[in-house]
Amino acid sequence: MFLLDHRLQFPNVANADDDGLLAVGGDLSPERLLLAYRNGIFPWFNEDSIILWWSPDPRMVLFPEKIKISKSMHQVIKSNRFRISWNTQFEKVIDACSSIKRKSQNGTWITPEMKSAYLRLHQMGIAKSIEVWENDLLVGGLYGIDLGDVFCGESMFSKTSNASKYAFISLAKELQQKEYKLIDCQVYTAHLESLGAEEIPRKQFIEILKG
């Protein structure tokens, strides 16, 4: 396993193991995080762990034009139950993502160190959030890294039914209009697949990212 030091570098993603683990160590400086995302690498580790860097194969992505909206979600959208804001409550969104209880998951990988790192990227205009409101209450949202033509989704939360779906669909529609190449969803989940995300070979993902 490749051990990172103070130098800003990562090994070739082809060196990742079967689970996608590529390297360990290093830091969460803005420079290292940007280098990672631009090369198809992301950090993901538990609170009591050394920093772990991943580049899984295959890669879960959504091409914005392929977003799937179910009949029930069409009804939710038409009802105007929710409203969207863009990048106005980043800290509240990342706090909610870190504290929301998830099935089959103890604790959170969004540690205080991770929060600080992504807040720095937000202040640089790189990490962004999408917020979902119901009756002036923040009920859902997501955040990620905006590379200009690829959006790297990091986490989303929902405090009421369909709120995170609404955020994800709204993001896909917005990025489709802006002609983004894809939304990086990192790893497979049935929930993401139901929204139109699909797995592609890591090599293809990197080619799109670099293209």
Secondary structure, DSSP 8 states (H G I E B T S, - for coil): -EEE-SSS----GGG--TT-EEEEE----HHHHHHHHHTT-EE---TTS--EEE--SSEEEE-GGG----HHHHHHHHHT--EEEESS-HHHHHHHHHHS--TT--S-S--HHHHHHHHHHHHTT-EEEEEEEETTEEEEEEEEEE-SSEEEEEEEEESSTTHHHHHHHHHHHHHHHTT--EEEEES--HHHHHTT-EEE-HHHHHHHHH-
